[in-house]
């Protein structure tokens, strides 16, 4: 039941932090608690809903706070902390705390494909047919927002399992499911060595993702009934 993890995910598990670097293109709006960037993309940089971030170097907004949402274009994000109005100019750095596997895939999404399995999780999805987008109860999930994203249950003896919510998707095509890829909340596709994602095989038994059926039918709901990730006692 092996799965492959991307370079970006490996880096995160080892302690890498998402960061804007020190830039003078960040502004803050008090009335809506919005942070704006004119020269970067918060989603591409790895910032996600519910991440804890540290803001430093600002004139009036240095703090530790939590991200509520990130705009789909990556140019703004809403935070929980109360902000003061501040125009661009100060050299501001925004950095997220390190994220473990469970935190990386908070509010995540899983895509299920037919066709050839990519060589690794850094590769693009290839010519595989997208069959399912798995979310909570097949609801729409927009990158940068938490609604309908997948979460995991508490860790028990080194095993991380799917939450008790229904993980399901409506068939987008009719074919036999072969493999899955799980994306963090940014759902970044294509070739990438920074995107956080992992992949493996699907089946109705003996695979890393257990489906209710591998015979996917267009417009028919399929569920993921079991999804476990295990940290071995001996590396």
PAZAPA-4460 file (N, C-alpha, C; in steps of 0.05 Angstrom, whole numbers, plus 32768, in hexadecimal, padded with zeros to 4 digits):
% residues 235
    n_x    n_y    n_z   ca_x   ca_y   ca_z    c_x    c_y    c_z   seq   type   mol
   8011   7FE8   8000   8000   8000   8000   8012   8019   8000     1      X     A
   8028   8018   7FF1   803A   802E   7FF0   802F   8046   7FE1     2      X     A
   8038   805D   7FE7   8031   8075   7FD9   804A   8086   7FD5     3      X     A
   8049   8098   7FC1   8060   80AA   7FBB   8059   80C6   7FC3     4      X     A
   806D   80D4   7FCE   8069   80EF   7FD7   807B   8102   7FC7     5      X     A
   8071   811A   7FC3   807F   812E   7FB3   8096   813A   7FC2     6      X     A
   80A7   8148   7FB3   80BE   8156   7FBF   80B4   816B   7FD2     7      X     A
   80A0   817A   7FCA   8095   818F   7FDC   808A   8184   7FF6     8      X     A
   807E   816D   7FF5   8073   8160   800D   808A   8156   801F     9      X     A
   809E   814A   8013   80B5   8141   8023   80C2   8158   8031    10      X     A
   80C6   816E   8022   80D2   8186   802E   80C2   8190   8046    11      X     A
   80A7   8191   8043   8096   819A   8058   8098   8188   8071    12      X     A
   8097   816E   806D   8099   815B   8083   80B3   815E   8092    13      X     A
   80C8   8165   8083   80E3   8169   808F   80E6   8184   809C    14      X     A
   80D2   8196   809B   80D3   81AF   80A9   80D4   81C8   8098    15      X     A
   80D3   81C5   807D   80D3   81DD   806D   80BA   81EE   8072    16      X     A
   80BD   8209   8072   80A7   821B   8077   80A0   822B   805E    17      X     A
   8087   822F   8059   807E   8240   8043   8083   825D   804B    18      X     A
   808E   826D   8038   8095   8289   803F   8093   829A   8027    19      X     A
   808D   82B4   802B   808D   82C8   8016   80AA   82D2   8011    20      X     A
   80BC   82CD   8025   80D5   82DB   8024   80D0   82F8   802C    21      X     A
   80E5   8308   802D   80E3   8324   8035   80DD   8335   801D    22      X     A
   80C4   833F   801B   80BB   834E   8003   80AD   8368   800C    23      X     A
   80AD   837C   7FFA   80A0   8395   8000   8087   8398   7FF0    24      X     A
   8079   8382   7FEB   8061   8383   7FDA   8048   8378   7FE9    25      X     A
   8048   837A   8003   8032   8370   8014   8023   8387   8021    26      X     A
   8008   8386   8020   7FF8   839B   802C   7FE3   838D   803F    27      X     A
   7FD9   839D   8052   7FC6   8392   8066   7FAD   83A4   8067    28      X     A
   7F96   8398   806A   7F7D   83A7   806B   7F6E   83A0   8085    29      X     A
   7F68   83B3   8095   7F5D   83AE   80B0   7F41   83A5   80AF    30      X     A
   7F30   83B0   809D   7F13   83AB   809E   7F0C   838E   8098    31      X     A
   7F1D   8381   8087   7F17   8366   807E   7F2C   8352   8086    32      X     A
   7F40   835B   8095   7F56   8349   809D   7F63   833C   8085    33      X     A
   7F67   834B   8070   7F72   8340   8057   7F8F   8349   8054    34      X     A
   7FA0   8336   804D   7FBC   833B   8045   7FBD   8339   8027    35      X     A
   7FC9   834D   801A   7FCA   834E   7FFD   7FE7   834E   7FF3    36      X     A
   7FEC   8340   7FDD   8006   8340   7FD1   8003   8349   7FB4    37      X     A
   8014   835A   7FAA   8013   8363   7F8E   8027   8356   7F7D    38      X     A
   8038   8345   7F88   804E   8339   7F78   8052   831C   7F7D    39      X     A
   8041   830F   7F8E   8045   82F3   7F93   802A   82E4   7F92    40      X     A
   802A   82CA   7F97   8012   82BA   7F97   8012   82A9   7FB0    41      X     A
   8000   82B0   7FC3   8000   82A2   7FDD   7FFB   8284   7FDA    42      X     A
   7FEA   827C   7FC7   7FE4   8260   7FC3   7FFC   8251   7FB8    43      X     A
   8009   825D   7FA4   8021   8250   7F99   8037   824D   7FAD    44      X     A
   8039   8261   7FBF   804D   8260   7FD4   8047   824B   7FEA    45      X     A
   802F   8241   7FEB   8028   822B   7FFD   8017   8233   8015    46      X     A
   800D   824C   8016   7FFC   8254   802C   7FDF   8248   8029    47      X     A
   7FD5   823D   803F   7FBB   822F   803D   7FA9   8237   8055    48      X     A
   7F8F   8233   8052   7F7C   8238   8068   7F84   8228   8081    49      X     A
   7F83   8236   8098   7F89   822A   80B3   7FA7   8228   80B8    50      X     A
   7FB8   8231   80A6   7FD4   8232   80AC   7FD9   8248   80C1    51      X     A
   7FEC   8243   80D3   7FF5   8257   80E5   800D   8265   80D8    52      X     A
   800C   8280   80D8   8021   828F   80CB   802D   82A4   80DE    53      X     A
   8046   82AB   80D9   8053   82C1   80E7   8058   82D8   80D3    54      X     A
   804F   82F0   80DB   8054   8308   80CA   806A   8318   80D8    55      X     A
   807F   831F   80CA   8094   8330   80D6   809D   8345   80C2    56      X     A
   80A9   835A   80CC   80B3   8370   80BC   809F   8385   80B4    57      X     A
   8086   8382   80BC   8072   8396   80B5   8074   83AE   80C7    58      X     A
   8066   83C3   80BF   8065   83DB   80D0   8053   83D8   80E8    59      X     A
   803C   83C9   80E4   8028   83C8   80F9   801B   83AC   80FC    60      X     A
   8024   8398   80ED   8015   837F   80ED   8026   8366   80F3    61      X     A
   803C   836A   8101   804C   8352   8109   803B   8342   811D    62      X     A
   8037   8328   8117   8027   8317   8128   8029   82FA   8120    63      X     A
   801E   82E9   8131   8019   82CD   812A   7FFB   82CA   8127    64      X     A
   7FF1   82C0   8110   7FD4   82BE   810C   7FCF   82A6   80FB    65      X     A
   7FB5   82A2   80F4   7FAC   828B   80E5   7F9F   8294   80CB    66      X     A
   7FA5   8286   80B6   7F98   828C   809C   7F7B   8281   809C    67      X     A
   7F68   8292   8094   7F4C   8289   8091   7F48   827F   8075    68      X     A
   7F51   828E   8061   7F4D   8286   8045   7F62   8294   8034    69      X     A
   7F66   8289   801C   7F78   8294   8008   7F69   8297   7FEE    70      X     A
   7F6A   82AE   7FE1   7F5B   82B2   7FC8   7F65   829F   7FB3    71      X     A
   7F53   8297   7FA1   7F5A   8283   7F8D   7F70   828E   7F7A    72      X     A
   7F72   82A8   7F77   7F88   82B3   7F67   7FA2   82B7   7F76    73      X     A
   7FA1   82B1   7F90   7FB9   82B2   7FA1   7FC3   82CD   7FA9    74      X     A
   7FB3   82E2   7FA3   7FBD   82FE   7FA8   7FB5   8308   7FC3    75      X     A
   7FA2   82FC   7FD0   7F9A   8305   7FEB   7F95   82ED   7FFD    76      X     A
   7F97   82F2   8017   7F8E   82DE   802A   7F82   82EC   8043    77      X     A
   7F6E   82DF   804E   7F61   82E9   8066   7F6D   82DB   807E    78      X     A
   7F72   82EA   8093   7F7E   82DE   80AB   7F6B   82E3   80C3    79      X     A
   7F70   82D4   80D8   7F5F   82D6   80F0   7F67   82EE   8101    80      X     A
   7F80   82F6   8100   7F8A   830C   8111   7F80   8327   8108    81      X     A
   7F7C   833A   811A   7F73   8355   8114   7F8B   8364   8108    82      X     A
   7F87   836E   80F0   7F9D   837D   80E2   7F99   839B   80E4    83      X     A
   7FAF   83A9   80DF   7FAE   83C6   80DD   7FB3   83CD   80BF    84      X     A
   7FA6   83E2   80B6   7FAB   83EB   809A   7FC8   83F1   8096    85      X     A
   7FD3   83E6   8080   7FEF   83EA   807A   7FF4   83E7   805C    86      X     A
   7FFE   83FB   804F   8004   83F9   8033   801E   83EA   802E    87      X     A
   8023   83E3   8015   803C   83D7   800E   8053   83E9   8014    88      X     A
   806A   83DE   8019   8082   83EE   801E   8095   83E1   8032    89      X     A
   808A   83D8   8049   809C   83CA   805C   80A4   83AF   8051    90      X     A
   80BC   83A6   8058   80C6   838C   804F   80BB   8377   8061    91      X     A
   80A6   836A   8059   8096   8357   8069   809D   833B   8062    92      X     A
   809E   832A   8076   80A1   830D   8072   808A   82FE   807F    93      X     A
   807D   82ED   8070   8068   82DC   807B   8071   82BF   8078    94      X     A
   8071   82B1   808F   807B   8295   808F   8067   8284   809E    95      X     A
   8061   826D   8093   8050   8259   80A1   8060   8248   80B3    96      X     A
   8054   823D   80C8   8061   822A   80D9   8065   8210   80C9    97      X     A
   8078   8200   80D1   807C   81E6   80C4   8063   81D5   80C6    98      X     A
   805E   81C6   80B1   8045   81B6   80B0   804C   8198   80AE    99      X     A
   8041   8188   80BF   8043   816B   80BD   8030   8161   80A7   100      X     A
   8032   8147   80A1   8022   813B   808B   8004   8142   808F   101      X     A
   7FFA   813E   80A8   7FDD   8142   80AD   7FD6   8160   80A8   102      X     A
   7FE7   8172   80B0   7FE2   818E   80AC   7FE3   8197   808F   103      X     A
   7FF6   818B   8080   7FF9   8191   8063   7FDE   818B   8055   104      X     A
   7FD2   8174   805C   7FBA   816B   804E   7FA0   8172   805C   105      X     A
   7FA1   8186   806D   7F89   8192   8078   7F79   819F   8061   106      X     A
   7F5F   8199   805F   7F4E   81A5   804A   7F58   819E   802E   107      X     A
   7F60   8185   802B   7F6C   817C   8012   7F58   8171   7FFE   108      X     A
   7F61   8168   7FE7   7F50   815C   7FD3   7F60   8145   7FC6   109      X     A
   7F51   8130   7FBE   7F5D   8119   7FB1   7F51   8116   7F95   110      X     A
   7F63   8112   7F81   7F5A   810D   7F66   7F5F   80EF   7F60   111      X     A
   7F4C   80E2   7F53   7F4F   80C6   7F4B   7F4F   80C4   7F2D   112      X     A
   7F62   80B5   7F22   7F66   80B4   7F05   7F65   8097   7EFB   113      X     A
   7F5F   8095   7EE1   7F65   807D   7ED1   7F7E   8082   7EC2   114      X     A
   7F8B   806C   7EB9   7FA2   8070   7EA7   7FBD   806B   7EB6   115      X     A
   7FD2   8073   7EA9   7FED   806E   7EB2   7FF4   807E   7ECB   116      X     A
   8000   8071   7EDF   8007   807F   7EF7   8021   808F   7EF2   117      X     A
   8022   80A9   7EFA   803B   80B9   7EF7   8052   80AC   7F06   118      X     A
   806A   80B1   7EFD   8082   80A5   7F09   8085   80AE   7F27   119      X     A
   807D   80C6   7F2D   807F   80D0   7F48   806B   80E7   7F4C   120      X     A
   8069   80F1   7F64   8055   8105   7F6B   805D   8121   7F62   121      X     A
   8076   8124   7F58   807F   813E   7F4C   8076   8141   7F2F   122      X     A
   8071   812A   7F22   806A   812A   7F06   804E   8134   7F01   123      X     A
   8048   813C   7EE8   802D   8144   7EE3   801A   812C   7EE1   124      X     A
   8001   8131   7EDE   7FED   811B   7EDF   7FEC   810B   7EC5   125      X     A
   7FFA   8115   7EB1   7FFC   8106   7E98   7FE1   8105   7E89   126      X     A
   7FDE   80F0   7E7A   7FC6   80ED   7E69   7FB0   80DD   7E78   127      X     A
   7FB3   80D9   7E92   7F9F   80CA   7EA1   7F84   80D9   7EA1   128      X     A
   7F6F   80CA   7EA1   7F54   80D5   7EA1   7F4C   80DB   7EBE   129      X     A
   7F45   80F4   7EC4   7F3B   80FB   7EDE   7F1F   80F0   7EE2   130      X     A
   7F1C   80DF   7EF6   7F02   80D1   7EFB   7EF3   80DD   7F12   131      X     A
   7F01   80E5   7F27   7EF4   80EF   7F3F   7F04   8105   7F4C   132      X     A
   7EF6   8118   7F58   7F01   812B   7F6A   7EF5   8126   7F85   133      X     A
   7F05   811B   7F98   7EFA   8112   7FB2   7EFB   8129   7FC6   134      X     A
   7EE4   8130   7FD1   7EE2   8145   7FE5   7ECF   813A   7FFB   135      X     A
   7EC8   814B   800E   7EB4   8143   8022   7E99   8143   8015   136      X     A
   7E8D   812B   8014   7E71   8127   800A   7E6F   8133   7FED   137      X     A
   7E84   8131   7FDE   7E84   8139   7FC1   7E80   8157   7FBE   138      X     A
   7E84   8167   7FD3   7E7F   8183   7FD1   7E95   8191   7FC1   139      X     A
   7E8F   81A9   7FB7   7EA3   81B8   7FA8   7EB8   81C3   7FBB   140      X     A
   7ED2   81C0   7FB2   7EE8   81CB   7FC2   7EF7   81DF   7FB2   141      X     A
   7EFB   81F7   7FBC   7F0A   820C   7FAE   7F25   8210   7FBC   142      X     A
   7F3B   820E   7FAD   7F55   8212   7FBA   7F55   822D   7FC8   143      X     A
   7F61   822C   7FE1   7F62   8244   7FF1   7F4C   8247   8005   144      X     A
   7F38   8235   8004   7F22   8235   8017   7F1F   8219   8023   145      X     A
   7F15   8218   803C   7F14   81FF   804A   7EFC   81EE   8043   146      X     A
   7EE7   81FA   8039   7ECD   81EB   8035   7ED0   81D2   8024   147      X     A
   7EC7   81BC   802F   7EC6   81A2   8021   7EE1   8195   801D   148      X     A
   7EF6   81A1   8028   7F10   8194   8027   7F12   817C   8039   149      X     A
   7F23   8169   8033   7F27   8151   8043   7F39   8155   805A   150      X     A
   7F33   8148   8070   7F44   8148   8088   7F48   812C   8093   151      X     A
   7F5D   8129   80A3   7F63   810F   80AE   7F5B   810E   80CC   152      X     A
   7F58   80F5   80D6   7F51   80F1   80F1   7F6A   80F3   8103   153      X     A
   7F66   80EF   811D   7F7D   80EF   812F   7F91   80D9   8128   154      X     A
   7FAA   80DE   812D   7FBF   80CB   8128   7FBF   80B6   813F   155      X     A
   7FBF   809C   8138   7FBF   8087   814C   7FD6   8074   8145   156      X     A
   7FE9   8071   8157   7FFF   805F   8155   800D   8061   8139   157      X     A
   8012   807A   8131   8020   807E   8118   8010   807B   80FF   158      X     A
   7FF5   8078   8101   7FE4   8075   80EA   7FD1   808D   80E8   159      X     A
   7FD0   8099   80D1   7FBE   80AF   80CB   7FA8   80A5   80B9   160      X     A
   7F8F   80A9   80C1   7F78   809E   80B2   7F65   80B4   80AA   161      X     A
   7F55   80AF   8095   7F41   80C2   808C   7F2E   80C9   80A3   162      X     A
   7F23   80E1   80A2   7F0F   80E9   80B6   7EF6   80D9   80B2   163      X     A
   7EE3   80DD   80C5   7ECA   80CE   80C3   7EB7   80DA   80AE   164      X     A
   7EBD   80F1   80A3   7EAC   80FD   808F   7EAD   80EC   8075   165      X     A
   7E99   80EF   8064   7E97   80E0   804B   7EAA   80EC   8037   166      X     A
   7EBD   80DC   802E   7ECF   80E4   8018   7EC4   80D9   7FFE   167      X     A
   7EBA   80EA   7FED   7EAD   80E0   7FD5   7EB0   80F4   7FBE   168      X     A
   7EAA   80E9   7FA6   7EAB   80FA   7F8E   7E97   80EF   7F79   169      X     A
   7E8D   8101   7F69   7E7B   80FA   7F53   7E8B   80F4   7F3A   170      X     A
   7E85   80DD   7F2E   7E94   80D5   7F16   7E95   80EA   7F00   171      X     A
   7EAD   80F0   7EF7   7EB1   8103   7EE1   7EB3   80F6   7EC6   172      X     A
   7EB8   80DB   7EC6   7EBA   80CB   7EAE   7EB5   80AE   7EB6   173      X     A
   7EB1   809D   7EA3   7EAD   8080   7EA8   7EC6   8071   7EA0   174      X     A
   7ED3   8065   7EB4   7EEC   8055   7EAF   7EF3   8047   7EC9   175      X     A
   7F09   8038   7EC8   7F13   802A   7EDF   7F28   803B   7EED   176      X     A
   7F24   8040   7F07   7F36   8050   7F16   7F50   8040   7F1B   177      X     A
   7F67   804D   7F19   7F81   8040   7F1C   7F91   804D   7F32   178      X     A
   7F92   8068   7F33   7FA4   8075   7F46   7F97   808F   7F51   179      X     A
   7FA2   8098   7F67   7F99   80B0   7F74   7FB0   80C3   7F78   180      X     A
   7FAA   80DD   7F7B   7FBD   80F1   7F83   7FAF   8103   7F97   181      X     A
   7FBB   8107   7FAE   7FB0   8119   7FC2   7FC0   8134   7FC2   182      X     A
   7FB1   814A   7FC1   7FBD   8165   7FBF   7FB6   8174   7FD8   183      X     A
   7FC9   8185   7FE1   7FC2   8197   7FF6   7FAC   81AA   7FED   184      X     A
   7FA4   81BD   7FFE   7F8D   81CE   7FF7   7F91   81DF   7FDE   185      X     A
   7FAA   81E3   7FD6   7FAF   81F3   7FBE   7FA8   81E4   7FA4   186      X     A
   7FA6   81C9   7FA5   7FA0   81B8   7F8E   7FB1   81C0   7F75   187      X     A
   7FCB   81C1   7F79   7FDD   81C9   7F64   7FE4   81B0   7F53   188      X     A
   7FDD   81B1   7F39   7FE1   819B   7F27   7FFA   81A0   7F15   189      X     A
   8000   818D   7F04   8017   8190   7EF2   8031   818A   7EFF   190      X     A
   8047   818D   7EF0   8062   8187   7EFA   8068   819C   7F10   191      X     A
   8072   8192   7F27   8079   81A4   7F3D   808B   8195   7F51   192      X     A
   80A0   81A3   7F5A   80B1   8199   7F6F   80AB   81A7   7F89   193      X     A
   8097   81B9   7F89   8090   81C8   7FA2   8074   81C1   7FAB   194      X     A
   8062   81B8   7F9A   8047   81B1   7FA2   8047   819A   7FB5   195      X     A
   8036   819B   7FC9   8034   8186   7FDD   801E   8172   7FD6   196      X     A
   8026   815A   7FCF   8013   8146   7FC6   801F   812A   7FC8   197      X     A
   800E   8116   7FC7   8017   80FA   7FC7   8004   80EA   7FB6   198      X     A
   800D   80D2   7FAF   7FFD   80C2   7F9C   8001   80A4   7FA2   199      X     A
   7FEE   8094   7F98   7FF0   8077   7F9B   7FDA   806A   7F8A   200      X     A
   7FD6   8050   7F8F   7FC3   8041   7F80   7FA8   803E   7F8F   201      X     A
   7F93   803C   7F80   7F78   8038   7F8C   7F70   801B   7F87   202      X     A
   7F5D   8012   7F97   7F52   7FF7   7F94   7F3B   7FF4   7FA7   203      X     A
   7F30   7FDC   7FA8   7F1B   7FD6   7FBB   7F26   7FC6   7FD2   204      X     A
   7F40   7FBF   7FD0   7F4E   7FB1   7FE6   7F6C   7FB2   7FE0   205      X     A
   7F7C   7FB3   7FF5   7F99   7FB0   7FF2   7FA8   7FC8   7FE6   206      X     A
   7F9B   7FE0   7FE4   7FA8   7FF7   7FD9   7FA8   800D   7FEE   207      X     A
   7FB6   8023   7FE8   7FB9   8039   7FFC   7F9F   8049   7FFE   208      X     A
   7F8F   8049   7FE9   7F74   8055   7FEA   7F60   8040   7FE2   209      X     A
   7F4C   803B   7FF3   7F38   8027   7FEE   7F1E   8035   7FE5   210      X     A
   7F15   802F   7FCC   7EFD   803B   7FC1   7EE6   8028   7FC5   211      X     A
   7ECE   8033   7FC4   7EB6   8022   7FC5   7EB4   8012   7FAB   212      X     A
   7EBF   801C   7F95   7EC0   800D   7F7C   7ED6   801B   7F6B   213      X     A
   7EE4   800B   7F5B   7EF7   8017   7F48   7EEA   801B   7F2D   214      X     A
   7ED2   8011   7F2A   7EC3   8015   7F11   7EB4   8030   7F13   215      X     A
   7EC0   8045   7F0A   7EB5   8060   7F0D   7EA2   8065   7EF6   216      X     A
   7E8B   8070   7EFD   7E76   8076   7EEA   7E70   8094   7EEB   217      X     A
   7E6F   80A0   7ED4   7E69   80BD   7ED2   7E50   80C4   7EE1   218      X     A
   7E51   80D9   7EF2   7E3B   80E4   7F01   7E31   80D2   7F18   219      X     A
   7E40   80BC   7F1E   7E3A   80AA   7F34   7E4F   80AF   7F4A   220      X     A
   7E46   80AF   7F63   7E57   80B4   7F7A   7E68   809B   7F81   221      X     A
   7E82   80A0   7F86   7E94   808B   7F91   7EA0   8096   7FAA   222      X     A
   7EA4   8085   7FBE   7EB0   808D   7FD7   7ECC   8081   7FDB   223      X     A
   7EDC   808F   7FEB   7EF4   8083   7FF6   7EED   8079   8012   224      X     A
   7EEF   805F   8015   7EE7   8053   802E   7EFE   804F   8042   225      X     A
   7F16   804F   8038   7F2D   804C   804A   7F45   805B   803E   226      X     A
   7F53   806A   804F   7F6B   8078   8047   7F7D   807B   8060   227      X     A
   7F91   806A   8061   7FA4   806A   8078   7FC0   8070   806F   228      X     A
   7FCE   8081   807F   7FEA   8087   807A   7FF9   807F   8094   229      X     A
   800E   806F   8091   801C   8064   80A8   8039   806E   80A9   230      X     A
   8042   8077   80C0   805E   807E   80C5   806B   8065   80D1   231      X     A
   807D   8058   80C3   8089   803F   80CE   809A   8045   80E7   232      X     A
   809B   8030   80F8   80AB   8033   8111   80C9   8034   810A   233      X     A
   80D1   8027   80F4   80ED   8026   80EC   80EF   8031   80D0   234      X     A
   80FE   8047   80CC   8101   8053   80B2   8114   8042   80A1   235      X     A
***
